[in-house]
Structures are given as structure tokens and as C-alpha cells.
């Protein structure tokens, strides 16, 4: 894709999440922190296994971390929401945030969201180079592989797919399809990675206190009372996806992701194309400090950018996002 703006564009991140744990909320904050530093940008967010409140939460976090005039649909994709069946009840973690009137949001109903498989695809289309993080079930990522031209698109533009294991069961048939057909390198962020990096809960009240209303702090306190540390499952995956060149983690020899009888995942050394992250104890404090500093950073107001006179001729028409029936 040819950019309508001058200069090299940052790496796009396509985040597939259930937004049901504090580490998922913190990973979103971390990614917006990287975006503020122009080290990456969020290409799209797709939500699977959660209610409408999770989509509203992701939308208002985006508005919180990117203040200023609302950008148009060619620059920011509305979150995708898996809503082809009954939606789960909203969790207390997101209810506590979306119930506050201080936070600006654009989503009010299911029809304001988009089809998850379209948003996943378009998050890649709108970026010259992208990475994917799969923390939710693989259902809709697998569906994208059946869309026309998507495998070629992913092969050309997706640098890697990082699969997160938090111990939750997967959609086994969909995951097998992804592992068999995804054309880019696959990295497994095992459960032990997140558990080896407990995010310091004390930092929530200290480093996020620069504003009286912070959606990440609100979500943390609503998930569980008191001050508690929690595994950095999605945070670790997001860090590696954006900064794989910084040697925060080591990599295993190639192997495969195996699915247990209960649809949980494990990494199996041997024949295969998947590589697993290995924790490096010497980098633990560096990583935790980075998590806190970047995720708690104040939002960066975007600087207006000047379009080239011929930008309209050089840029292809954006891919349409199919809306849900009745939206």
C-alpha cells in the first residue's frame, strides 16, 4: 500500500483480544504508548468472546490515548466484534469503565462495530508492514484465510503472528487451520512468559494517577479489589511483536503448537514452523520498567500531517468494511 503521507510509516499492529483480563487492558495501553512514540501504530482491534461493553471499552481507550479531533474511517478502524450469536454479559472490568461519563466513545450499539474478519484483514491492508497478536480464540482469524487474496496479503505484509497462551481453551479447529495455513512466521508466547513477568499492581495507583479518571486504572480496580500483581500475557506478546529486535526474549528452535484434549495449547519441540519465546531473567526488570513507563505515559496529541499534492492519485481506494445486518 502506498502511503498518502511523506516518510516511513510505523509498524501496524492487529490485535485480536477478548478484553477480559487486566493484562489485555494494559497491552492496549502499551500499544498506544508505542504509537505515541511512533514505534508502531494500532492497525485494528478485533474482539471475540466478549460483549458489546468490551468493544465500547476498546473504543474509549483509543479516544483517551489519541486526543484531538476524531479521525475518519480511513485512518482509524472501528473495533470488530464477534456478534453472530448471543453476546456474553459484560464483565465488571469493562462495566466500571463504560459506565463513567468522563470517557468519550463512538460506539453505542452493535451496529457501530464491524465484522471481526473484515477488521482483521483491513488492519493489514491499511499498513505497509504489520504484526498480528492473537490472544482471543482463533475463530475469526481463521475465517480471514478464506477471503479472496488474504493469504497473499498476509505473506506480503505480515511480519509475524504472535499467539498468546493464557491457559484458556482455544477454538481447536480454527487454531489448526491457522497453524496449517498462515503464511507468515508464527511465534508462541507461552503461559510461562506472562507468569514470569508479574505486572506490579502498585504502579497502577502511582504511575496512572496523573489524571483522576483513567480507564486502565478503573478496569484494574474493578477486576479485583485491593492491590495485586498479575501475569503479563498480552503485554509480553505486544512487546515482542513491536520490538522483536531488542532481545527482550530468546527464541526456541522450531517446533509446533499442540492442542490438548481440553483445547488448551502447548509448545512441542520438533518438526514445525513455530518458535516459542523463552524468558531471559536478566531482562526481567528492564521489561517491567518498560511496561509501566510506556503504558502509563500521557497521551500524545497527534501533529497535523501535510498531504502531498498528488496523494489522491497515488492512494488506492480503501477496502470496505462490511457492516452487520441491521446496522
N, C-alpha and C positions, 0 to 999 in steps of 0.2 A: 504494500500500500504506500502510495506517495503522500507524504505529509503536506498539508497546506501551509505549514509554518517552517521558518528557517531553523536550521540546526538539528542535531541528532536528538531524537525523541527517547525518553526513558523507557525502560523495560515495562511492558504491560503485565499485570497480574490478574489472572482469572481465578476467583476464589469461590469454591463450592463448599458450602457450610450448612450445618443445622442450627447454628447460633443458639446452642443450648448449654454452654459452659462458659465460665469466666475467661478461659484461655482463648475462646473464639472471639469474644468481645475485645480482648487485649490484642489479638492478632490483627483485627480490623484497625485498631488504633495504631499499631506498629506500622501497618501498611500505609496509613495516611501520614504517619510521621516520615516514612521513606519518601512518600510523594511530595511532602513539603520541602524535602531536601533535594528533590529531583533525582533521586536514586532509582525510583520506579514510579509507576502510577497504577491505580486500580483500573483495570480494563472493564471488569464486570464482576458482579456478585450474584450467585445463584443459590437459592435456599431450598433444601429438601429435608422433609421430616419435621417441619415446624409450622406453626400457624401464621396467620396474617401479621400478628404482632412482631414476629421476627423480621419480616420484610420492612415494616414500619421502622423498627429499630435500626436496621442497616441504612435505611434512607436518612433518618435524622442524624445518625452518626456521620454520614457523608456530609450533610449540611453543616454539622457542627465543626468538622475539621476543614471544610472548604468554604469559609465565609465569603460574603460578597454576593453579587448578582447571580441568580440561578442560571447555569449554563444550559444550552439547548441539548436536545436529544442526540445530536451528532457528536457531542463531547462527553456526555455522561449518560450511561445506560441505566434505566430503572432496574432495580433488582428483579431477578427472575424468581418465581415462586411456584413450587410444585403443588398445584391446586386442582388436579384432575380426579380427586376423590375428597372425602371428608377431611377437613383440616384438623390437626391436633389442637388441643387447647393451648393457649399461650402460657408460657412459663412465667413464674414470678419474676425471674431475671429481666425479662423484657417488659412485662406489665408495669413494673415500677418505673421504667424509663418513659414508655409511651404515654403513661397517664399524666406526666408533667407537662404543663402548658408552656414552659420556658423553651422547649425544643421545637424548632421549625421542622416541618416534614411536608413531603409532597404526596405520600401515599396515604389514602384513607380507606380504600376498598380493594378487593382482589383485582378488579378491573384496571387498577392503576399500576399493577405489576405486569410482567411479561412472561412468556413461556420460558422455562428454565433452559431447555435445549437451544432455543434461539439466542438467549443472552450469553450462554457459554460460547457458542460459535461466534457471535458478534463481538464478544470481548477479545477474540483473537483477530477478527477481521479489521478492527479499528486500531491495531498495533502492528508495527513492522516486525517486532520481536516480542514474544510473550512467554510466560511461565504459567503453569496451572497448579493449583493446590486443591486436592480432593480430600476433604475432611468429612463430608456427608456421604450417604450411600451413593454408589456409582450409577444409579438408575438413569439419570438424565445425561450424564457424560457419555454413557454407552449409547443412548439414543442419538447423540450428535454424530456418531460414527456412521449412521445410516443416511445422513443428509448428503445431498449431492456435493461433491468436491471437498468435503470436510477433511478426509484423510490426507489429501494432498495439501490442503491449507495447513493442517497441524504439522505435517512433515516439514513444510517450508518455514513456518513461523514460530512453532512452539519449541522453546529451548529444552524444556523438561516438564514432566508431570511428577509432582511430589504427592505421594499417597500417605495420609496420616492414619496411624493406628492409635485410637484412644481406648481400645478394648470393647467398643460397641460392635454388634454384628453388622455385616455388610449385606447388600443385595448380591448374593453369590453369583447368579447367572450374569448380572450386569458387570460385576467385577471381573469375571472370567473373560467376558467379551472385551473389556478394556485392556486387560493384560495381554490378550491374544492379538488385538488389532491396533492398539495405539502406536502410531509410527515414530514417536519421539522417545528419547531416553526416559526411563521410569526410575524414580528414587523412592525408597521406602523409609518413612520416618516412624520407626517402631515406638511402641508404647514406652519402652525404657528410656528413650531420648527425652520425652516430655517429663517423665518422672525424675530424671537426673537433674532437671533444671526447675526446681520449685520457684515460681514467681513469688517474690516477697510481698505478702499482703500488707505489711506495714507501709510500703511505698504508695499504696492507694491513697491513704489519708494524708501522707506527707507530700508526694510529688504531683498529685492530681488536684491539690487544694487551691490552685491559683484561680479557680472560679467556684462560686457557690453551687452551681449546677453543672455536673459533669456526667454525661451518660455512662461512661465506663465505670466510674466510681459508684454510681447508682446501681448499675447491674451487678457489680461485685457484692455490694452490701445486701441486695435483695436475694442473691443466690444462696447465701448462708450468713447467719448472724455472726458478729464478732470479727476478729482479725485472724485470717488464716492464709497459709501459703497453698498454692495449687499447681498441679503439673502444667508445663508449658507446651502441650501437644502441638497446637496450631501455631503458636509463636515460633517454635523451633523450625517447623516446616516453612513458615513465611521467611524466616531469616535465611535459611539455606536457599530457598527459591530466588531471593533477591541478591544474596551475596554468597553464592557458591564458590567464588574465587577468593574468599577471605580466610579460608582454612579454619573456620569455627568448628567444623566437624571433620572426621575422617570418613572414608568410604570403604565398604567391604568389597570383596571380589564379587563378580556377577553371580546371581542366583535367581530365585523365583519367589513369588508370594504364594503361599499355600493357604487354602481356606479350610478351617476346622469344621467339624460336624455342626457346630453352632453358628457357623458363618463368621466367626472371628478370624483374624488374619495372623499369619506368622511368616517370617522370612526363612527360606530354606536355602542354604548354600548349595551350589552345584550348577548344573546346566540352567541357563536362563539369561534374560537381558536386564533384570532388575538389580540395582545396587542399593544396599542399606546404609543408612547413616550410623556412624559409630561415635559415641560421645568421647570428647577429649577433655579429661579432668583438668588439664592445665588452662583451658579456655573458659571454664565454668563462670568464674567471676566476671570476666570480660563480657560474656554473653548476657548474664543477668543485669549488669550495669547498662548495657546497650538496650535491653528490653525496657527497662524503666525510663531511661533518658529519652528514647525516641517515642515511645507510646504516650508519655506524659507531656511531650512538647506542646507548646501553644500552637494553635492553628496558624498557618501561613496564608496571608491574603494573596491570592494569585495576582501576578503582574500582567497587565494587559499586553497581548502579543499582536504584532502587526502582520497582517496577511500580505503575501506577495500579490502584485497586480494580476498575475496570471493564475492565482490559486484556484479559481473556479474552473479553469480549463484543465488543470493538472490533476485535480482530485476526482476519483471515481465516485459515483453515487453510492451512498451508504446502503448496506443491506437492511432490508426492512425487518422489523420485529413483529412477529405475528401475535396479535392480541387474542386473549381468551374469548370464547363465545360470550356475548352479552356484555363485554367491556365497552 
